[in-house]
């Protein structure tokens, strides 16, 4: 099902030369329209990228509804994870040139044929990495690596529990946790999703639609509990996971895909001697670009060595972006969904 709306209205408007998905009012994906709009111009420290692909992330479904931590000014184009070819560079940019194949991160604007990217958040794409993979990498792996390395300081031999483990960031956390030497427990809502988690390195799995999360944690850890919880889900599972933590564990607050922000009894943090740690990779990337750049280079090295392999659920054309968002909201996606923005 393609996007209708105002697609034809401005097709021949003067000075307009790129297509973009536009959110004009907060609401469901069906509110989005595909329009021809004017191509942007880069400032001194920016690059203009012809977008080949844009990864869809769960926060996109919240941003278009006005339910995310920040609300972009209307109208806006959603999408953060982009990959494409540099079309134009700002005068202060030295590490990129016109024609370079790149991937990068923007706060919004990715569901379009062209987008402006800060030079500090734009990286050369490895030749062996295709555009859908590159567009699936930055937010999922960047978030999970920042969470496990910088926020949890995950150590080899520790036990990591990943909630929502078959999603984009969850699957990346499973893969990275195993690579970093942890014993990984993956929790998801179906046996099919958990089979995918096993193929990405999970040592144990929990189907939290069928089994009690806290009891399973206790059984799998011989009563000790888990050292680190990676939680992009929120909702009813958060408190159960926190009750299953080991002494001096670290609980990573990554997101709220369940739609409900849980209220945690703080006496649990006291009793467990544990830390509740916030993870907001987007702000980390913007506030500390050098640290984010270092993390990105480490992830690229692992990818080049064949140690990381993003799972692509499906690639949609730009005019089917609404359907892609609806599939994610219906919890039908395993791994990453990608929007193909230009040929």
C-alpha positions as CSV (number, residue, x, y, z in Angstrom):
1,X,0.0,0.0,0.0
2,X,1.7,3.2,-1.1
3,X,1.3,6.7,0.2
4,X,-1.3,8.9,-1.4
5,X,-1.9,12.3,0.2
6,X,-0.4,15.2,-1.7
7,X,1.9,13.1,-3.8
8,X,0.7,14.6,-7.1
9,X,-0.1,18.0,-6.0
10,X,3.3,19.6,-6.2
11,X,4.9,17.4,-8.8
12,X,5.7,20.2,-11.2
13,X,6.4,23.0,-8.6
14,X,9.2,25.3,-9.6
15,X,12.5,24.8,-7.8
16,X,11.5,21.5,-6.2
17,X,13.7,18.5,-7.0
18,X,13.5,15.7,-4.4
19,X,10.9,13.4,-2.9
20,X,10.4,13.1,0.9
21,X,8.0,11.6,3.4
22,X,6.5,14.5,5.3
23,X,4.8,14.5,8.7
24,X,2.4,17.5,8.8
25,X,0.5,16.5,11.9
26,X,1.3,14.0,14.7
27,X,-0.6,10.8,14.4
28,X,-0.4,7.3,12.9
29,X,1.7,6.4,9.8
30,X,-1.4,6.9,7.6
31,X,-1.1,10.6,8.2
32,X,2.3,10.8,6.3
33,X,2.4,12.1,2.8
34,X,5.0,11.7,0.0
35,X,5.8,15.1,-1.5
36,X,8.3,16.8,-3.8
37,X,10.2,19.4,-1.8
38,X,13.2,21.6,-2.3
39,X,16.6,20.1,-1.9
40,X,18.5,21.5,1.1
41,X,21.9,23.1,1.0
42,X,24.8,22.1,3.4
43,X,26.4,24.6,5.8
44,X,30.1,24.8,6.5
45,X,30.3,21.6,8.6
46,X,27.7,19.6,6.8
47,X,27.4,17.3,3.8
48,X,24.4,16.8,1.5
49,X,23.9,13.1,0.9
50,X,21.8,11.4,-1.9
51,X,20.1,8.8,0.3
52,X,20.2,5.3,-1.1
53,X,18.6,3.7,2.0
54,X,17.3,4.7,5.5
55,X,16.9,2.3,8.3
56,X,13.6,2.3,10.2
57,X,13.9,2.4,14.0
58,X,11.2,2.0,16.6
59,X,11.5,5.6,17.8
60,X,10.3,6.7,14.4
61,X,6.9,5.2,15.2
62,X,6.8,7.4,18.4
63,X,8.2,10.6,16.8
64,X,5.5,10.7,14.1
65,X,2.8,10.4,16.9
66,X,4.4,13.1,19.1
67,X,5.2,10.5,21.8
68,X,9.0,10.6,21.8
69,X,11.3,12.4,24.2
70,X,11.4,15.4,21.8
71,X,8.9,16.7,19.3
72,X,10.3,18.0,16.0
73,X,8.8,21.2,14.6
74,X,6.0,20.4,12.1
75,X,6.3,19.7,9.2
76,X,9.3,17.3,9.3
77,X,10.6,14.2,7.6
78,X,11.3,11.2,9.9
79,X,14.3,8.9,9.6
80,X,17.7,8.8,11.3
81,X,19.9,6.0,9.9
82,X,21.0,6.8,6.4
83,X,23.4,5.5,3.8
84,X,24.1,7.0,0.4
85,X,26.5,9.1,-1.7
86,X,27.9,12.5,-0.9
87,X,26.4,15.1,-3.4
88,X,27.9,18.3,-1.9
89,X,30.2,19.2,1.0
90,X,30.4,22.2,3.2
91,X,33.5,24.4,3.0
92,X,34.9,23.3,6.4
93,X,34.6,19.5,5.6
94,X,37.9,17.9,4.8
95,X,37.4,14.1,5.4
96,X,34.7,13.6,2.8
97,X,34.3,14.6,-0.8
98,X,31.7,14.5,-3.5
99,X,31.0,11.0,-4.7
100,X,32.0,9.2,-1.4
101,X,29.8,6.4,-0.3
102,X,28.8,7.1,3.3
103,X,26.6,6.2,6.2
104,X,25.5,8.4,9.0
105,X,23.0,9.6,11.6
106,X,20.6,12.6,11.5
107,X,17.9,13.6,14.1
108,X,15.3,13.5,11.3
109,X,15.1,13.8,7.6
110,X,16.2,10.4,6.4
111,X,13.0,9.3,4.6
112,X,14.0,11.4,1.6
113,X,16.0,11.3,-1.6
114,X,18.5,13.8,-0.1
115,X,19.4,14.8,3.5
116,X,21.8,17.1,5.3
117,X,24.2,15.3,7.6
118,X,26.6,16.8,10.2
119,X,30.1,16.0,9.0
120,X,31.0,14.6,12.5
121,X,28.1,12.0,12.2
122,X,29.0,10.9,8.6
123,X,31.4,8.1,7.9
124,X,32.8,6.5,4.8
125,X,31.0,3.2,4.0
126,X,33.2,0.1,3.7
127,X,33.2,-1.1,0.1
128,X,31.9,-4.6,1.1
129,X,28.9,-3.2,3.0
130,X,25.8,-2.6,0.8
131,X,23.5,0.3,1.4
132,X,20.7,-1.5,3.2
133,X,23.2,-3.0,5.7
134,X,24.9,0.4,6.1
135,X,21.5,2.0,6.8
136,X,20.9,-0.7,9.5
137,X,24.1,-0.2,11.4
138,X,24.5,3.2,13.0
139,X,21.6,3.4,15.5
140,X,21.2,-0.3,16.3
141,X,24.9,-1.1,16.8
142,X,25.8,2.4,18.0
143,X,23.1,2.3,20.7
144,X,23.9,-1.2,21.8
145,X,27.7,-0.8,21.9
146,X,27.4,2.5,23.8
147,X,25.1,0.8,26.2
148,X,27.2,-2.2,26.9
149,X,30.7,-0.7,26.7
150,X,30.2,2.9,28.1
151,X,27.2,2.7,30.3
152,X,27.2,-0.9,31.6
153,X,31.0,-1.5,31.3
154,X,30.1,-5.1,30.5
155,X,32.9,-7.6,31.5
156,X,33.8,-10.9,30.1
157,X,32.1,-13.7,31.9
158,X,29.2,-11.6,33.1
159,X,25.6,-12.5,32.4
160,X,23.6,-10.2,30.1
161,X,19.8,-10.3,29.8
162,X,18.4,-8.7,26.6
163,X,14.7,-7.9,26.5
164,X,13.0,-7.4,23.1
165,X,16.0,-9.4,21.8
166,X,14.8,-10.0,18.3
167,X,14.3,-6.3,17.4
168,X,16.9,-4.1,15.8
169,X,18.8,-2.8,18.9
170,X,18.0,-6.0,20.8
171,X,19.6,-8.4,18.2
172,X,22.6,-6.1,18.0
173,X,22.9,-6.3,21.8
174,X,22.8,-10.1,21.7
175,X,25.5,-10.2,19.0
176,X,27.7,-7.6,20.7
177,X,27.2,-9.1,24.2
178,X,28.4,-12.5,23.0
179,X,31.3,-10.8,21.1
180,X,32.3,-9.0,24.3
181,X,32.5,-12.3,26.2
182,X,29.2,-12.3,28.1
183,X,26.8,-15.1,28.8
184,X,23.7,-13.9,26.9
185,X,20.1,-14.6,27.8
186,X,17.7,-13.4,25.1
187,X,14.0,-12.7,25.9
188,X,11.4,-12.3,23.3
189,X,7.7,-13.0,22.6
190,X,7.8,-16.0,20.3
191,X,9.8,-19.2,19.6
192,X,10.4,-18.0,16.0
193,X,12.0,-14.8,17.3
194,X,14.1,-16.7,19.9
195,X,15.4,-19.0,17.2
196,X,16.8,-16.0,15.4
197,X,18.4,-14.8,18.7
198,X,20.1,-18.2,19.1
199,X,21.6,-17.9,15.6
200,X,23.1,-14.6,16.7
201,X,24.8,-16.1,19.8
202,X,22.3,-16.2,22.6
203,X,23.3,-18.9,25.1
204,X,19.8,-19.2,26.7
205,X,16.3,-17.9,25.8
206,X,13.1,-16.9,27.6
207,X,9.7,-16.7,25.9
208,X,8.1,-14.1,28.2
209,X,4.7,-14.7,26.6
210,X,4.7,-18.2,28.0
211,X,7.1,-18.3,30.9
212,X,7.6,-16.2,34.1
213,X,10.5,-13.9,33.4
214,X,11.8,-13.6,37.0
215,X,11.6,-17.4,37.6
216,X,13.4,-18.2,34.4
217,X,16.2,-15.7,35.3
218,X,16.6,-17.3,38.7
219,X,16.7,-20.8,37.1
220,X,19.2,-19.9,34.3
221,X,21.6,-18.1,36.7
222,X,21.4,-20.7,39.6
223,X,19.8,-18.0,41.8
224,X,22.5,-15.4,41.3
225,X,20.7,-13.1,38.9
226,X,21.9,-11.3,35.8
227,X,24.7,-8.7,35.9
228,X,23.3,-6.5,33.2
229,X,19.8,-6.0,31.8
230,X,19.4,-4.3,28.4
231,X,15.8,-3.0,28.2
232,X,14.5,-1.4,25.1
233,X,10.9,-2.5,25.9
234,X,9.7,-1.1,29.2
235,X,6.2,-2.0,30.2
236,X,5.4,-5.0,32.5
237,X,8.7,-6.7,32.0
238,X,10.9,-4.1,33.5
239,X,10.2,-4.6,37.2
240,X,10.4,-8.4,36.8
241,X,13.8,-8.1,35.1
242,X,15.0,-5.7,37.8
243,X,14.0,-8.2,40.5
244,X,16.1,-10.8,38.7
245,X,19.3,-8.7,38.9
246,X,22.5,-9.8,40.7
247,X,24.2,-7.7,43.4
248,X,25.7,-4.6,41.9
249,X,24.1,-5.2,38.6
250,X,23.4,-2.5,36.0
251,X,20.0,-2.0,34.5
252,X,20.1,-0.2,31.1
253,X,17.1,1.9,30.2
254,X,17.2,2.0,26.4
255,X,13.6,2.6,25.3
256,X,9.9,1.9,25.7
257,X,8.7,-0.2,22.8
258,X,5.9,-1.6,24.9
259,X,4.4,1.9,24.9
260,X,4.3,2.2,28.7
261,X,7.0,3.9,30.8
262,X,7.3,1.7,33.9
263,X,7.3,3.0,37.5
264,X,10.1,1.2,39.3
265,X,10.0,0.8,43.1
266,X,13.3,2.4,44.0
267,X,13.8,0.1,47.1
268,X,14.7,-2.6,44.6
269,X,17.8,-0.6,43.6
270,X,18.7,-0.4,47.3
271,X,18.2,-4.1,48.0
272,X,20.1,-5.2,44.9
273,X,22.8,-2.6,45.3
274,X,22.3,-2.1,41.6
275,X,22.4,0.9,39.2
276,X,19.6,2.1,36.9
277,X,21.4,3.6,34.0
278,X,20.0,5.7,31.1
279,X,21.1,5.1,27.5
280,X,20.4,7.9,25.0
281,X,22.7,7.2,22.1
282,X,21.5,10.1,19.9
283,X,22.5,12.6,22.6
284,X,25.8,10.8,23.2
285,X,26.6,10.9,19.5
286,X,25.9,14.6,19.2
287,X,27.4,15.7,22.5
288,X,30.6,13.6,22.3
289,X,31.2,13.0,18.6
290,X,34.9,11.9,19.1
291,X,33.8,9.1,21.5
292,X,31.0,8.1,19.1
293,X,33.5,8.1,16.2
294,X,35.8,5.8,18.1
295,X,33.0,3.4,18.9
296,X,31.9,3.5,15.2
297,X,35.4,2.6,14.0
298,X,35.6,-0.3,16.5
299,X,32.3,-1.6,15.2
300,X,33.5,-1.2,11.6
301,X,36.5,-3.2,12.4
302,X,34.4,-6.0,13.7
303,X,32.1,-5.8,10.7
304,X,35.1,-6.0,8.3
305,X,36.3,-9.1,10.3
306,X,32.9,-10.8,9.7
307,X,32.0,-10.6,13.4
308,X,28.8,-8.5,13.0
309,X,26.0,-9.2,10.6
310,X,22.9,-7.0,10.7
311,X,19.7,-8.9,10.0
312,X,17.5,-7.3,7.4
313,X,13.8,-8.2,7.8
314,X,12.6,-6.5,4.6
315,X,13.4,-3.6,2.3
316,X,10.5,-1.3,1.3
317,X,10.4,1.4,-1.4
318,X,10.0,5.0,-0.3
319,X,6.3,5.2,-1.2
320,X,5.6,2.2,1.1
321,X,7.1,3.8,4.2
322,X,3.7,3.9,6.0
323,X,3.4,0.1,5.6
324,X,6.9,-0.4,7.0
325,X,6.1,1.7,10.0
326,X,2.8,-0.2,10.5
327,X,4.6,-3.5,10.4
328,X,7.0,-2.4,13.1
329,X,4.2,-1.1,15.3
330,X,2.4,-4.5,14.9
331,X,5.6,-6.2,16.3
332,X,6.0,-8.2,13.0
333,X,9.6,-7.2,12.5
334,X,12.7,-9.2,13.3
335,X,15.9,-7.3,13.1
336,X,15.9,-4.2,10.8
337,X,13.5,-2.8,8.2
338,X,15.0,-0.5,5.5
339,X,13.5,2.1,3.3
340,X,15.0,2.3,-0.2
341,X,15.0,6.1,-0.9
342,X,16.5,6.3,-4.4
343,X,17.8,3.9,-7.0
